[in-house]
Amino acid sequence: MGGLSIIVLVKNDAEELPVLITRANAALKARKIAYEIIFVAATPDVAVEKAIHDTYADLPLRSYVFEDEPPHRLLAEAVAVAKYDSVGFIAMGRNVPIEQVADILGPDTAEHPDIIIARRQFVMPRLIKHLFFKCIEYSYGRVPIRLIFNRGTGMQVVRKELLSAIEFDESGPRLSPSLLTRIKERGGVIIGYTMEPYSGTTSVISAKAGSLKSAFVFVQRKLVRDHYEELDPEYEAQHGMGFRYRGQEYITHNKLPRKNIAVERTTFFQRCMLIALFAVLLLGVIWNAMALLVVIVSLVTVLYFCDLLFNMFLIYRSLRLYNEITVSEEETARDRKWPRYTVLCPLYKEVIVVPQFTNAMAKLDYPKEQLEVLLLLESNDQETITAIRDMHLPGFFKTVVVPHSLPKTKPKACNYGLQRATGEYSVIYDAEDIPDPLQLKKAVIAFEESASSTGCVQAKLNYYNWNQNLLTRLFTLEYSLWFNLILTGLQSIKAPIPLGGTSNHFRTSVLRELGGWDPFNVTEDADLGIRLSKRGLTTAILDSTTYEEANSALGNWLRQRSRWIKGYMQTYLVHMRDVRELGRNSRRIDMVMFQLIIGGKIVSMLVNPFLWVMTISYFLYREQIGGFIEALYITPIFYIGAFALIVGNFLYLYYYMIGSLRQKRPELAVFALFVPVYWLMMSVAAGFATYDIIVRPFHWHKTKHGLHLKKAKTKGGAA
C-alpha cells in the first residue's frame, strides 16, 4: 500500500495545527500522494479534537491519546496504527519541509526511498550552534555514508518495515550511523536534502522576538493575571459548566469560584510575594551568606520541633480519647427505612479490577432498591465501557459515560456524576476498593448520631495486599498510623482534615453547596477537606475499613505519591490566597494547624535530604566541615534540633509500631525499622512533584491498579 503516514507529536502547540494541515493537504494532494496525519499526545487536546472532527472533518486526520506515556512510547504507539508504507515524523512549526518531501515521494520519482532525512539551512548561523550541527552532520552522515544531513531537524521519512528495528526519541526515529551504513550496504536508497525555509505567511506564527522583548513578554505572562472568561449560559446548557482560561476551554461540570480552584498555580499577589522573597534571599547572600544560612536552619529546625510537638499531642489525644464513631452490627440490623445512597465510582482503564470492584459493590449490605452505583467512565476508554456492558450488571448499577473535555481528571468525572446523583447521601469508592459491607449503614447512623456540623464521615483505609513485598508493608504502616492515630487525633480537636481519596461519605446537599470537587487539584480530597473546615463543618472518623490495593511497584508508587504531594502543594497555594478564611468561625488556630498539616509536610519532605546529608557529613567528615555545621546552630536551636533528631525520630518509629498494633497486624511492627528508607522515597517523590507543579500543574499521573491480580495469575500459571 503506497502513501505516507505523517505522525505529529502534539505538545501544547496546537495553535500551529491549521498551517500544518493546510500545507500538508495542498502539497500531497497536488502530487497525488495518498496520506494520513496522525496526531498523538500524552494528554487530550481540545483544539486538536475540534480540528479533526469539525474544521477538517473531510480530511484523513486521526488523533490518539496514550495517557502518561513518554514521547518515544507515543511515537511507537502511533507507528503501530499507521496504514501506509512510508511514515514521516515531524514537529509542528513553520520550517517543516512538507513540500520538499512531497516532491521526493511524488509520482515522477524514479525510485522510492527507504529513508529521507534533512539538513538544516543556516540563514544567519550562530557560531556555536553552527559548529554543533556540523559535527552531527559529519559524524552521522559524511563519514559513514557520504551523506550530508542533520538527524534532529526537518522531516524524517522511513519505510515502515524498517521501523521495527529502530528506537525512538522525542524527535523521531534514532537513525544511528551503523543503521544507515547497513541500509546503504544492502542497496537501500537514502535521500538527503537541504531544508529550505517555508516562505508562506501566517498570523499564528511570528518572527522570533529579541531578547529584551522576549524577557518583557515572559514577565508579563507570568505576573499579570491571565485572561479568564465565563462560558455563555446557552453553551453551558449544551456542553456543561466551565470556563475558558488562556485560550483553552475547560468543562468542569461545577461552578467553584476562581479563587478556589487550582487552574492557575499562583495569583498575582502570590507571584509578587515569591519575587520579594527571592529578592530578600539574594540580598541576604550578598550581605551576609552565613547569617542567612543560620536564619534558614533556625526556621527549619523550629518547624520540625513544632511538627514533633503537634504529632505528640495528636497521638496522645488519639490514645486517650479514641474518638472514632463506632457502630455495632446490632444497630445496622434494626428494621428501619434506609435513605437513598449514591456510590460514585470513577473508572478509567480499569478493566482488570472491574470484576473485583463490581463484586464488592454487589456485596454491600444495603437495600438495593435504595442503592445507586454510578460507574463513571471516560468516553475514550472503550475497553472498560465494553467490559462493563458485557457484564449485564444488576439494575442498581448505572453506567455514566463522561463526555470528553479538559481537564481529564477524577474530580471532573465526580462532578459529572454528582449532577446525576439521586441519593440523600453520597460516597466515593476507587476502582480497587473492597469496603466493609456494612459501611453505608454505619455511615447513615454516624451522620444521625453526630452534630449537625458534621459535613463528612471518613471511613478508614488500609490494604488487602499488605504482605506482598517490603513496599506494601511500609505503605500499610503509613496508612495504619494515619487513619488509626493521626486522623482520630485531628478529629478530637476539630482540626481541618485532608480527606482520603476514597470512602468519604457526604450529605449530598452539603456536597453540592460546597460546589463539588476542584477538577484541577490532583488530590481533590485534601482540598475538599479544607473547604469543609472553612465552612465551619467537621469531619468524623468512622470505625469501618475499606481495603484497597497497596502499590507494589516502585515506579508506580513514585508516580502516585508525586501526584499526591503535588496535590498538597496545589491545596496549600489555593488556600493561602486568603488566609483569613482559614480562621473563620472564631477558630484562628485553624490557620496554624493548616500550616503544619499541609505546608509543614511539604517543606519537611523537600528539606529532609539536605538535613540528612548534613548530619551524615558531620559525623563522617567532622574534622573538615564540623566547625562550619556547628556554626549554623545557635545554642537554643542546637538543643531543639538535637531533641528532634534523637527523640523525635525514635517517637516517629514508635508511632508506626503503635499503628500496626491498632490495625491488629503486630507482625508489621518490625518493619518500622525500614521507615527511614520510605521517608527518602517520599522526598524523591516530592522532587518529582515540584517539577510537575511547575511544568504540568494539573496533569493526572494514572495509577495502575490490579498489580496484585497479575502477580496472582503469574503464580497460578507457574504452579
N, C-alpha and C positions, 0 to 999 in steps of 0.2 A: 504494500500500500504506500504510494508516494505521498508527498506532502510534508508539512512542517508543523510540529507541536511546539509552541512557544511557552515556556514556563517563566512566570513572573513572581518573584518573591516580594510580597507586599509588606512594607514596614513603615506605617504611618506616613505614606507618601501618595495616598490615593488621589490627591489633587492633580497629579500629573497623568492620571489614567486616561482622560479624554484625548489628550495629544497622542499618547502611545497607541490607543485603539485606532484612532483615525489614520495615523501614518501606516500602521501595520496593514489595515484593511486596504488602503489605497495602493500600497506598494505590492502586496502579494496578489491582490485581485488583478492588477494590471499585468502581472507576469503569469497569470493563470495557474497560481500555486494553491493547492488545497491547504488549508491551515486551521488551526485552533489555538486559542490563547487560554492557558490555564493559570489562574491566579491562586496562589497558595499562601496561607498565613497561619500564624500560631494563635491568633485571636480573631474573632469575627470583625469585619469592617463593613459598616452600613453603606458607605459610599460605593464600595465595590459591588455589593449585592444589588444596590439600586441601579447601578450602571448596567449590570448584566441582565437583570430582569425587566428593567423599564427602558432606559435610554437606548441601549444597544441590544434589545431583545432579539433582533433579526440576525445578529452576527454569531459566529461559532465561539462563544465565550463560556468558560466554566470557572467555578471557584470551589476551593476545598479549604476547610479549616481543620487542622490537626492540633488539638489543644496541647499546649505545654511542650511542643516538640522543638528541638534546636534547629537552626537553619539547614544543616546538612541532612537532617532527617526529613524536613519539609520537602526539600528538593527530591530526595529519593522516593518519597511517597507520591509526588507528582509524576515522576518518571513512570511509576507503575501503572498510572491511568492514562498516560499519553498513547494516542492511537496511530500516529504517523511514524514513518521510517526515520525521519530526522527530528532531533529535539534541540531546540535553542534555549539558552539560558541568558536572561537579561535582567537588569535592574532598571526601574523606571527613571527616566531622565532625558534631557533634550539631545544628548550625544549618542543615543542608541542607534547603530547603523543599520536599521531595518532595510532601507532601500538598497544598500550595497549587498547585503546578504540575499535579498530577493533577486538581484542581478545574477549572483553566483548560482543560485538554485533554479533560475528560470529555464524555460524550455530550450533556449538556444545554447545552454551549457553542454559542452562535448561529453564530459564525464562527471558523474555525481560524486562529490567529495565525501570522504569519511569524516573529516574534521575541518571546520572553518574557524580560524582564530584571527584576532585583530591586533593591530599595532596602533597605539595612540599617536595622533599627530600633535606635536607640541607647537602651539602658535607663539606663545611667549613663555618659553620654558624657564622655570626656576632651576638654578644650577643643581642643588641637592636632589630635587625631585627628578630632574632630567637624568642625572647620573644613576640614580636608583633604578629607574626603569630601563636604562641602557644595560645595566648589569643583568637584569632579569632577561632581557632580550637575548643577550649573548649566551647566558648560562642555559636557557631553556631552548632557544631557537637556533642561533647561528652555529654554536659549537656542535651540538648533537646531530642536527638535521639540516643545517644551512638554510634556515628559515627565520626571517625577522618577524617577531611578534611579541605582544605583551599579554601574558596569560590573564591578568586580572582586570582587563578593561574591554570595552566593546561588547560584542555579542558572540558567544561561543555556540557553535552548532556541531552536534556529534551524532553519528549514526546510532540508532537506538540499540542495536545488538552489541555495540562496544561498551555501553554504559554499565553492563552487568559486572565488568571488571574494574570500574572506576569509582573512587571515593569522591565525596562532595564536601565542599565547604560553603561559606556564605556567598561566594562569588560564582559558584557553579562547579563543574567537574574539575578535579585536580589532575591536570594534564602534565604529568611528570616527563622529564626528558627521556627516561628509559622507555616509557609507554609510547611516546611519539616515535622514538627510534625503531621500536618493534613494528609499529604500524607501517612505517616507511620501508622497512626491510621486507615486509610481506607484500609490498606493492600497493599499499593503501594510498589514497590521494589526500594530501593535507594542503589546504589553501590558506595562505596568509594575505592580509591586505592592510592598507593604511586606513584608519578610521577617520573619514572626513567629517568635520563638524556639521551638524544639521543647520541648514540655513533658514528654515521656517521660523515664524514668529508665533508667540503665544502669550496671552495675557497672564497665564498661570505662572510661567517660569520667567524670572527676571535675571538680569545680569548680576554677577557677583558684586556685592557691595564692598566698599573699602573698609579698612579696619575700624576707623572711628565711627562710621555709620553702623557697622555691624555691632560694635560694643553698645552704642546707644539703643539700637533696636532690642538687643538682648536684655539690657537693664529695664527697658520699658515693658517688655513682655513679662519679665519676672516680678517686677514690683507693682505695676499698675493692675488694678482689678480687671480680670478678663471679662469679655462680653458674655452676659448670661441673659437668655431670652425664654420667657414662658411660652408654651405652646398655645395655639388657638383652641378654645373650648370645643369647637366642632371637630377639629383634627384629633383632639384628645378623646372625644367620644368614639371615634373610629379606631384609633390606634392604641389608646391607653394614656394615662397621665405621665407627664415627663417634662423635659425642657431641652433647650439647645445651649451648649456651652462650648466656646471656642470653635464654632462651626460644626460641631458634632451633635447629632441628635441622640438623646437618651430617653428611653421609655422605661420608667421606674415603677409604674403602677402604684404610686403613692405621692403624697404632697407634703413631705417634710420641708420645713424652712431651709433655705440655702445654708444658713449658718450651722445647721445640724447635720449636714451631710459632708462626706469626705471627697467630693468630686474635685475640689481644689485642696492641695496639701496644706497650704498656709494662707492666711488672709494678708492683706496689705500691711496691717499693723504688725502681725507676727513676723513678716519678712523684714520690716524695718527694725524690729527688736533683735532679730538674728544678726542683721548687719551691724547694729550697735554693739552687740555682744562680741562679734568678731573684731570690731574696731578696738574695743576695750582690751581684748586679749592681745591684739597686735601691739597696742601701746604698752601693755604690760611686759611683753617680750623685749621691746626696745628700751623701756625704762629700767626694769629690774626683773630679768627672767627667773632668777632664783626665788624672789619674793612671790612671783606669780605661781610658781610650782608649789610653794608652801601653802598658799591660799587654796589652790585646787585640791591638793592632797588633804588638807584640813576639811574642806567641804565634803569630799567623798567619804572620808572617814566618819564624819558626823552623820552622814546619810546612812552608812552601813550600821552604825550604832543605833540610830533611831529605828531602822528597819528591824534590827535584832530585838530591841525592847518591844516593839509593836507586835512582832510574832510571838514573843514570850507571853505577852498579855493575851493574845488571841488563843494560844494553846491552853493557857490557864483557864480562860473563860469557857473554852470548849470542854475541858476535862471536868471543870467544877459544875457547870450548868447543863451541858449536853442538850442544847436547845432544839434538837430536831423534833419535827412533828411526827409522832408515831401513831399509826392507825392499825388496830388489830384486825385480824381476819374475821372475827365475830362481827365487828362493826360493818365491814363490807358485805357480809352475808345477810344483813337485815333486809326484810321485804320493804321496798320503798320505790318511789318513782325517781329514776335517774335522769338528769338533764341531758340534752343532746350534746355530743362531744365530737369535735373535728380534729382529725390527726393529719397534719401536713407532713408529707414525705417527699422532699426534693431528691430526685434521682437523675443522675447524669452518667451515662456509660457505666452502668452498674449491673450488667446482665448476669455476671457470675454470682452476685449476692441476692438477686431479686427473689429466687425461691425461698431462701432462708428468711428474708425480710417479710414477705407476704405470709409465710407460715407463722412468724412471730406475731404479726398483726391479727391473724385469724385466732390466735390463742388468747388474745386479750379478753379477760373476764368482764365483759361489759355488754349490756343488752344490744344486740346487733341492729335492732330497729332504731336505736338511739345513737348509733355509731356511724361516722362518716370518715373514711380513709381516702384522702385526696393524694393520688400519686402524681406528683408534679414532674412532668417530663419535658425535655427540650426538643424543639421541632427538628433539630438536625441530628438527633440521636435515634435514628430509625431502628437500630438494633434492639435497644431497650424497649421502644414502643411496640415493635413486633412481638418481642418475647412476652410482654405483659398481655397483649391482646390474645395471644395464643394460649394463655393460661386459663382463660374462662373463669375469672375470679368471682367470688360471691358479690351480691348486689351492693353491699356497703362499701366496696372498693369503687372508686371513681377515677378514671384516667383523665387528667387535665394536661393538655399539651400547651406549654408556654410559648407564645409566638416569639420568633427571633427578634431580638433588639439588643442594644447595648445599654447598660453593662451586662455581661453574661456571667452572673453570679448567683449563688444560692439565695441570698436575701431578696434579690429581684424576683426569683421564682416564688419565694414565700409570700411576697407582697401580692403577686398574681393569684396565688391560692387563697390568701386571706380575703380577697374580694368575693370569693365563691364559697367561703366557709359559712355554714348554717348553724353551727353548734354554739351553745352558750359558753362553752369552754373550748380552748384550742391548745394543742401541744405539737412540738416539733420532734420528729424522730429521723435520724440519719439512716442511710441505706443498710448499714451493717448492724443496726441496733437489735437487741433482744431484750425488751423491757420486762419488768415484773408484770405478770398477767393481771394483777390486781391494781396496778399503778393508777389507772384512770379513776377507779372508785376511791382510792386513797386520796387522790388529788382533790376530788369533789368534796370529800369530808374535811380535808385540810383547809380548803377555802372557807367552808361553812364554820369551822371552829376558830379560824384566825380573825384578826381585827379587820375592819373594813378597809384599812390602808394597805392590806396585802395585795400587791399587784401581780405577783408571780410566785408560783410554788416550784422550786427547783428540786428535781429528784437527783439522787446521787448517781455517779457514773463510775464504772470500773470495767475490767476486761475479762473476756472468757478465754482468751489465749495467753494468759499471763505467764505461763511457764514454757512458752515456745522457744525463747532464747534469752540471752542476757538483756538485750534492748527491751523486750516486752516486760521483763521483770522490773527493770528500772522505771519504765513507763507506768507500770502498775503501782510501784511505790510512790511515785509522784502523785497519781490520782488518789491513792488511799490517804495521803497526807492532806491533799487539797480539799477533797469532799468530806472526809470524816473529821477533820480538825479545823482547818483554816476557815472554811465556809460557815461552819456552825459557830465559830468564834465571831466572825463578821456579823452573822445574823443576830447574835446576842447583844451587840451594841448598835444594831440597826444601821450598819455602815453601807455605803454603796457596794454592791456585789456584782462583779463581772460574771454574767451568766455563762453556763456551759453551752456548747453549741447544740445540744440536744436535750430532750426530756425536761424542757422548761414549759410549765403549764401556765396558761393565762386565762383570765376572763376575756372573751373575745371583744367585748365592748371596750375594755381598757386598752387592749392591743390596738384597736382602731383609733381610739382617742390619741394614743401616742404616735400614730402615723405609721405603724408597722416598723419595718427594718430599714436601715440605711443600706441601699443597694450597692454602694461604693466601698463600704467597710468590709474587709475580708475576715474580720471577727465580729460580725454584726451582733452576736450575742453579748459580748462585753459592752459594746456601745449601748445596746438596749437596756442593760442593767443599770448603767449610769443615768440614762434618761428617766428610768423609773424612779431613781433616787431623787433626781431634780424635781419631779412632780410630787414629792412627798410620799411616794409609795415604797413599800418594803418588799423584800424577797424572803420567803420562808423556805427552809430546807426540809424536804420530806424524806423520811426513813424508808425509802424504796429505791432499789437499784436497777439501773439499765446497764446491761452488759453490751459492750461493743468490741470491735477488733483493735487491739494494740498494734501499732505499726511495728512490723518485724524486719523491715529492710531499712538500712541506714539512709540511703538516698531518698527514699520515700518519706522517712521520718524528718529529714532535714527540710524537704520541701514543705511538708505540713507545718512544722514548727516555725519556719521562717515566715509562713503566711500568718500564723497566729501572732507572732511578735510584730509583724508589720501592721496587723490589725490593732494591736495595743498602741502602736505609735500613732496610727490614724485616730484612734479614740482619744488619746491624750491631746493631740493637736486640735481636734474638733472641740473638745470640751474646755480647752484653755482659751477659746476665743472669747468667752465671757465667764470669767472666774466667779463673778458674783452669783451666777445661777447655781453654782455648787454649794453655796452657803445659804440658800433659801430655806424657808420653814424653820428659822431660828436654829439651824444646825451648822454653825460656822466650822465646826470640827470636821465636817464632810470635806471641806477644801483640803485640809491637811491629810486626811485619810486617802483622798484621791491621789495626792502626790506620792504616797507610799505604796498604795496598791497598784497603781498603773505606772506613774512616772518613775518611781524608785526601782521597780523591777526591770524596766528598760535600761536605765542607767547602769544597774549592777551587772546585767548580762554583757553590756558593752565594755565596761571598765574592768571586769574580773580578770581577763587575760593579762592586762598590763600589771595589775597588782600581784598576780601570781608570779609573773616573770620577775618583778622587782623583789619579791620575797625570796624566791629561789636564788636569784643572783646575789642577794645579800649574804646568804649562808655559804654559797659556793665561792664567791669572789669578794669576801669581806675586806681583805687587805687592800684591794684595788678600788672598790666603789662603796665600801661600808660607810665611810665618813660622809660621802655625798648623800646617800639614802637617809642616814641618821639626821642630817641637816634639814631634811624635808619635813620632819616631825617635831613640832614644838612639844614641850613636855606634856601638857594635858592631852594633846592629840595622840601622842605616843601611847599613853596608858589606855586611852579609849580604843585605839587601833589594836593593841595587844590583847585586850579583853575580847574584842570582836573576832580576832583571828583564832585565839585558843578556845575560849569558852563558847563563842558563837558557832564555830564550825562543829564543835562537839555536840552542842544542843541541836543543831540542824540535823545531824546524822541520827541523833536520838529521836527526834520528831518523826523521821521516816520509819524508824523501828516501831514507834507507838502507832503510827498509821497502819502499818502492816498487821499489828495485833488487833486494831479496831476493825480491820477488814476480815479478820479471822483467817489470816494467812501467815502464821508465825514463821513459816519456813522462808518467807521473803526477807526477814529481818537481817540476815547475814549479808544480803546483797546491798544493804545500805552502805557498806564499805566502798562500793563502786560508784556511789553517787557523785563524788568529785569529777569522775570522768564524764558523767552525764551533764554536769554543770558546764564543763568545757565544750561539749557538743552543743549546748544551748547558746553559748557565746558565739560559736561558729555560725549557728542559725541566725543569731542576731546580726552578725555581719552581713549575711545574705539579705536579711530583711531591710537593713539600712540601704543597701544598694537598690533593692526593689522599690522602696518608697520614693527614691529619687528618680529612677528610670521608668518604672511601670507601677504607679501607686495602687491601682485597684485591679491589677492582674491577679486572677484566682489560680493558684497552683493546685491542680486537681490531685487529690489524694487517691491512690489506687487501693481499692478495698478487695477483700477476698483472697489475700495472700495466704491466710491460714487454710483456706479451702484448697488452693493449688497445692500446698505442701501435703495436705491430707491425701489428695488424689495421687500425688507422686509416691507417697509411702504405700498407698494401696496397690498401685501398679507394680511397685518393686516387690511387694510381698507375693 
